[in-house]
Amino acid sequence: LLQSGEPDAAVAALRQAIQLEPNFPDAYNTLGNALSLLSRRRDASAEPRRASPPKSASSPLLPRVAGDRRERLAREAILSYRTALRLKPDHPHAYLNLGTALR
């Protein structure tokens, strides 16, 4: 959404992604970029600092939990891209991202 010139929609999607996965630093960084494009500089500079460092892999269950979370997020992403394509069938980034998510 950000690459296709829709920073408002990107902000909403990134905030939802952060709610689902608060330990995803790239989402905070991208949210900061989207807010910057909307001239919300103060908010933009705060977002990357909110990203928490990755948790240590001290638990043997952590990789499994992380894998389960990634699978759930991938399923949600696939559904989101398919919905976007139903709404706007000529959206090239949605096709690209759907293809990536299906890998």
LUMVOPA-921329 format. One record per residue (C-alpha): residue number from 1; residue in three letters; x, y, z. Coordinates in Angstrom, 2 decimals, padded with zeros to 5 digits. Layout:
BEGIN
<node num="NUM" residuo="ALA" east="X" north="Y" up="Z"/>
...
***
This chain:
BEGIN
<node num="1" residuo="LEU" east="000.00" north="000.00" up="000.00"/>
<node num="2" residuo="LEU" east="002.82" north="002.36" up="000.81"/>
<node num="3" residuo="GLN" east="004.55" north="001.62" up="-002.51"/>
<node num="4" residuo="SER" east="001.31" north="002.19" up="-004.41"/>
<node num="5" residuo="GLY" east="000.91" north="005.68" up="-002.94"/>
<node num="6" residuo="GLU" east="-001.66" north="004.91" up="-000.27"/>
<node num="7" residuo="PRO" east="000.06" north="005.96" up="003.00"/>
<node num="8" residuo="ASP" east="-003.24" north="006.35" up="004.91"/>
<node num="9" residuo="ALA" east="-004.23" north="002.77" up="004.09"/>
<node num="10" residuo="ALA" east="-000.69" north="001.61" up="004.86"/>
<node num="11" residuo="VAL" east="-000.82" north="003.22" up="008.31"/>
<node num="12" residuo="ALA" east="-004.08" north="001.41" up="009.11"/>
<node num="13" residuo="ALA" east="-002.76" north="-001.94" up="007.86"/>
<node num="14" residuo="LEU" east="000.54" north="-001.56" up="009.71"/>
<node num="15" residuo="ARG" east="-001.18" north="-000.67" up="012.97"/>
<node num="16" residuo="GLN" east="-003.26" north="-003.84" up="012.60"/>
<node num="17" residuo="ALA" east="-000.13" north="-005.88" up="011.84"/>
<node num="18" residuo="ILE" east="001.57" north="-004.48" up="014.96"/>
<node num="19" residuo="GLN" east="-001.46" north="-005.45" up="017.06"/>
<node num="20" residuo="LEU" east="-001.21" north="-009.02" up="015.73"/>
<node num="21" residuo="GLU" east="002.58" north="-009.18" up="016.01"/>
<node num="22" residuo="PRO" east="004.03" north="-006.53" up="018.35"/>
<node num="23" residuo="ASN" east="007.56" north="-007.96" up="018.02"/>
<node num="24" residuo="PHE" east="007.91" north="-007.18" up="014.30"/>
<node num="25" residuo="PRO" east="010.43" north="-004.32" up="014.00"/>
<node num="26" residuo="ASP" east="009.98" north="-003.93" up="010.23"/>
<node num="27" residuo="ALA" east="006.32" north="-003.03" up="010.76"/>
<node num="28" residuo="TYR" east="007.30" north="-000.20" up="013.12"/>
<node num="29" residuo="ASN" east="009.92" north="001.08" up="010.68"/>
<node num="30" residuo="THR" east="007.53" north="000.97" up="007.73"/>
<node num="31" residuo="LEU" east="004.84" north="002.66" up="009.84"/>
<node num="32" residuo="GLY" east="007.34" north="005.42" up="010.57"/>
<node num="33" residuo="ASN" east="007.95" north="005.83" up="006.84"/>
<node num="34" residuo="ALA" east="004.21" north="005.99" up="006.10"/>
<node num="35" residuo="LEU" east="003.64" north="008.58" up="008.83"/>
<node num="36" residuo="SER" east="006.54" north="010.61" up="007.47"/>
<node num="37" residuo="LEU" east="004.91" north="010.66" up="004.03"/>
<node num="38" residuo="LEU" east="001.80" north="012.04" up="005.72"/>
<node num="39" residuo="SER" east="003.94" north="014.83" up="007.28"/>
<node num="40" residuo="ARG" east="003.40" north="013.39" up="010.76"/>
<node num="41" residuo="ARG" east="007.10" north="013.67" up="011.62"/>
<node num="42" residuo="ARG" east="006.79" north="013.44" up="015.40"/>
<node num="43" residuo="ASP" east="004.76" north="010.24" up="015.18"/>
<node num="44" residuo="ALA" east="007.06" north="008.96" up="012.44"/>
<node num="45" residuo="SER" east="010.20" north="009.32" up="014.54"/>
<node num="46" residuo="ALA" east="008.61" north="007.58" up="017.54"/>
<node num="47" residuo="GLU" east="007.52" north="004.38" up="015.78"/>
<node num="48" residuo="PRO" east="010.90" north="002.76" up="015.07"/>
<node num="49" residuo="ARG" east="011.85" north="003.27" up="018.74"/>
<node num="50" residuo="ARG" east="008.74" north="001.34" up="019.85"/>
<node num="51" residuo="ALA" east="010.04" north="-001.83" up="018.20"/>
<node num="52" residuo="SER" east="011.20" north="-004.20" up="020.88"/>
<node num="53" residuo="PRO" east="014.34" north="-006.24" up="020.34"/>
<node num="54" residuo="PRO" east="013.80" north="-009.89" up="019.42"/>
<node num="55" residuo="LYS" east="013.38" north="-012.23" up="022.35"/>
<node num="56" residuo="SER" east="016.17" north="-014.66" up="023.08"/>
<node num="57" residuo="ALA" east="015.75" north="-018.21" up="021.91"/>
<node num="58" residuo="SER" east="016.21" north="-019.64" up="025.39"/>
<node num="59" residuo="SER" east="013.05" north="-021.73" up="025.23"/>
<node num="60" residuo="PRO" east="013.02" north="-024.83" up="022.99"/>
<node num="61" residuo="LEU" east="009.35" north="-024.07" up="022.21"/>
<node num="62" residuo="LEU" east="010.06" north="-020.56" up="020.93"/>
<node num="63" residuo="PRO" east="010.92" north="-021.60" up="017.34"/>
<node num="64" residuo="ARG" east="007.72" north="-023.66" up="017.15"/>
<node num="65" residuo="VAL" east="005.61" north="-020.80" up="018.51"/>
<node num="66" residuo="ALA" east="007.26" north="-018.37" up="016.10"/>
<node num="67" residuo="GLY" east="006.62" north="-020.77" up="013.22"/>
<node num="68" residuo="ASP" east="002.96" north="-021.13" up="014.19"/>
<node num="69" residuo="ARG" east="002.63" north="-017.34" up="014.37"/>
<node num="70" residuo="ARG" east="004.27" north="-016.92" up="010.95"/>
<node num="71" residuo="GLU" east="001.88" north="-019.48" up="009.44"/>
<node num="72" residuo="ARG" east="-001.14" north="-017.68" up="010.94"/>
<node num="73" residuo="LEU" east="000.10" north="-014.31" up="009.66"/>
<node num="74" residuo="ALA" east="000.76" north="-015.79" up="006.22"/>
<node num="75" residuo="ARG" east="-002.81" north="-017.17" up="006.06"/>
<node num="76" residuo="GLU" east="-004.16" north="-013.76" up="007.09"/>
<node num="77" residuo="ALA" east="-001.97" north="-012.03" up="004.50"/>
<node num="78" residuo="ILE" east="-003.20" north="-014.36" up="001.76"/>
<node num="79" residuo="LEU" east="-006.81" north="-013.63" up="002.68"/>
<node num="80" residuo="SER" east="-006.10" north="-009.89" up="002.74"/>
<node num="81" residuo="TYR" east="-004.42" north="-009.89" up="-000.67"/>
<node num="82" residuo="ARG" east="-007.25" north="-011.94" up="-002.19"/>
<node num="83" residuo="THR" east="-009.76" north="-009.48" up="-000.74"/>
<node num="84" residuo="ALA" east="-007.77" north="-006.56" up="-002.15"/>
<node num="85" residuo="LEU" east="-007.75" north="-008.20" up="-005.57"/>
<node num="86" residuo="ARG" east="-011.52" north="-008.74" up="-005.48"/>
<node num="87" residuo="LEU" east="-011.88" north="-005.02" up="-004.77"/>
<node num="88" residuo="LYS" east="-009.25" north="-003.90" up="-007.27"/>
<node num="89" residuo="PRO" east="-008.37" north="-006.70" up="-009.71"/>
<node num="90" residuo="ASP" east="-005.75" north="-004.62" up="-011.55"/>
<node num="91" residuo="HIS" east="-003.54" north="-003.97" up="-008.48"/>
<node num="92" residuo="PRO" east="-000.05" north="-005.29" up="-009.42"/>
<node num="93" residuo="HIS" east="001.44" north="-005.08" up="-005.91"/>
<node num="94" residuo="ALA" east="-001.37" north="-007.19" up="-004.50"/>
<node num="95" residuo="TYR" east="-000.57" north="-009.91" up="-007.07"/>
<node num="96" residuo="LEU" east="003.12" north="-009.71" up="-006.27"/>
<node num="97" residuo="ASN" east="002.54" north="-009.87" up="-002.52"/>
<node num="98" residuo="LEU" east="000.01" north="-012.70" up="-002.87"/>
<node num="99" residuo="GLY" east="002.53" north="-014.68" up="-004.88"/>
<node num="100" residuo="THR" east="005.17" north="-014.10" up="-002.23"/>
<node num="101" residuo="ALA" east="002.81" north="-015.12" up="000.58"/>
<node num="102" residuo="LEU" east="001.83" north="-018.32" up="-001.24"/>
<node num="103" residuo="ARG" east="005.45" north="-019.52" up="-001.44"/>
***
